[in-house]
Structure formats: C-alpha cells, structure tokens
Amino acid sequence: MNASADEEKKEGEDSNEGRTEGIRRHLTIIDNRLESRDLFVGTHDIIIVHGRDAYHLRLTAQNKLILTK
C-alpha cells in the first residue's frame, strides 16, 4: 500500500531552534515505513505532536536518533 503526505512547518511554535523557515517535505510511506532522511530535510530536529504532547526527534552527529518529550 502506497501513501504520501506533504508536511509544512507550522508558524507560531514556541521555539525556532533547529528549524528552517518554509521547508516543505514530501513523505512517502510504503508498508508503514518512511525514510528518516525525508524527515530531516534542512534540520537535525523535528517535532512530533501526539495528542497534546510534543516530542522532539533529533538526529545526532553520530547519525543516531533521540526522541524526547
């Protein structure tokens, strides 16, 4: 099953650290998988909103992922 979604940076978020203005990403999801390189276009830090909680997903210098609340 193939699905895709466009994600655009939302304005008015609390912090702009690690973010680039105006980034538009095209995410392709195949069999519940997506490439992390598609998430980290122009940044090493993204925010995932789950309900009322925000999580930070960071890409380290050693190419590891760290998820924090």
Steps between C-alpha positions, in 0.01 A plus 500: 500500500642837399411829666662842504455819696635853480615655825554872537665678794237655724542863603460626857672211676683571827859462377662544159826331603612240247228588249514648154221729380294391203612136474251279317553127523356222288473185709446164335377220724528146368383209717504721813860612432651837415856617457641716780690706241159616372417632849830679561506725193691816598499421875618256767197554727131446431194511723242223504164596652306212655174616655594788728862391539795612290802278449837606358669259260866591452766369268840490673845560355551120523188452279289365790141597582394634839132546592418712806180642642 
